[in-house]
Amino acid sequence: MKAITLYQPWAYAAVVGLKGNETRPRRTNIRGQVAIHAAKRDAWKNIIAPEDLIKIEAILSESQGLPPSVPAKLDYGAVIGTVEIVDCKPVEEVLPTLTERERLLGDYSPGRFVWVLKDPIMFEKPIPAKGKQGWWNWDNKTCGECEYAFLKGGNCEHPDGPETEITKQEIACVLFEAASGNEGGGTHGNAVDKGH
């Protein structure tokens, strides 16, 4: 699966749906599901204007059900979820439609590009990974006997088991099972067949 490394809080904001755009100096032809990796380095507070920092911290805290004075928990050095890239547009095309929050969570300087994001999924447990600059391939494999262990927040008990790739449909199935309270209850195949 293609992956891209983003600094926090932009990685978190993308996978929880706080931002629907990723702004970049270049276009992308990548479309479909991509993994979002949160960079290991915690540099974001040094590059955001102080007046915007207060607003962004409040948005993050609120998204986790915390008071604005309590910092949100952000993970670093891990793949934290996925999004779908559905389009790429010049910044100038989207400026009139942006909310204040979207403007705070992106760099909409002239000449840049907007990667339009949809279907954010945040993993229950981040999956440690070493990021890279630009696009890179994430080896999204886990033990076949515990194929949902990482997504459910557990540990794999079969480190030598057969590997299997985690697909978007399996991720959706894990989330469906967790929401319905039927984790590991044997309905995985039914959930997939019903399009959950």
Buried (B, 14 or more C-beta within 10 A) or exposed (E): BBBBBBBBBBBBBBBBBBBBBBBBEEEBEEBEBBBBBBBBEEEBEEEBEEEEBEBBBBBBBEBEEBEBEEEBEBBBBBBBBBBBBEBBEEBEEBEEEBEEBBEBBBEBEEEBBBBBBEEBBBBBBBBEBEBEEEEBEBEBEBBEBBBBBBBBEBEBEEEEBEEBEBEBEBBBBBBBBBEEEBBEEEBBEEBBEEEB
